Amino acid sequence: KQEVTQIPAALSVPEGENLVLNCSFTDSAIYNLQWFRQDPGKGLTSLLLIQSSQREQTSGRLNASLDKSSGRSTLYIAASQPGDSATYLCAVRPMIYNQGGKLIFGQGTELSVKP
Amino acid sequence: DTEVTQTPKHLVMGMTNKKSLKCEQHMGHRAMYWYKQKAKKPPELMFVYSYEKLSINESVPSRFSPECPNSSLLNLHLHALQPEDSALYLCASSQRTVQGPRELFFGEGSRLTVL
């Protein structure tokens, strides 16, 4: 059974720091991995999607990497800003569910960036 | 346009009421999803529609009844709900390719309170 773990559960950093959020999954048979951001009481905003054949994706100050063989992904945020404060969720799409589109989510990392 | 629109944003209902949540997307996506999210937890999949047909039902109680009238619309009909059904209900959509579903896009959610 696929399980997704995110460490740390919460993180507080001063503005300007570079930071790394971690996501690990137990079964490497995935179709893709997606990182989301969620502000309190709001929906999920897609940040980056990495297909299983890719090693990384970049969007602005965000860079996500994927090491499928070791079951790990990292989300790197450069020069953090208070507006980056949110909960970050990673989700994998297992191969077995590919046609159905089911995502398995981690519990999320709650990020607070202090001015 | 990467927008998924959900209405209403907030809904309060009694246990004997019948209400509906609505979701709309105009991205041409042929897979649409309902998720339920409790506070401080990741989203949980409820239903998946693929090409307007129900493809996944995650053993959801029959008091939740999904409907996909056309490729742009997804409804969730609610009847005889329980207070523990209070949650944020999220709609999502994704493109479907021969390799399966692609990136998921979420709406802002409908906050449901059952009294």
Interface residues (C-beta under 8 A of the other chain):
Chain A: Y31 N32 Q34 F36 G41 K42 G43 L44 T45 S46 L49 L89 A91 R93 N98 Q99 G100 G101 K102 L103 F105 G106 Q107 G108
Chain B: V4 Q6 A31 Y33 K41 P42 P43 L45 V48 S50 S55 I56 L88 L90 A92 S94 R96 Q99 G100 P101 R102 E103 L104 F105 F106 G107 E108 G109 R111
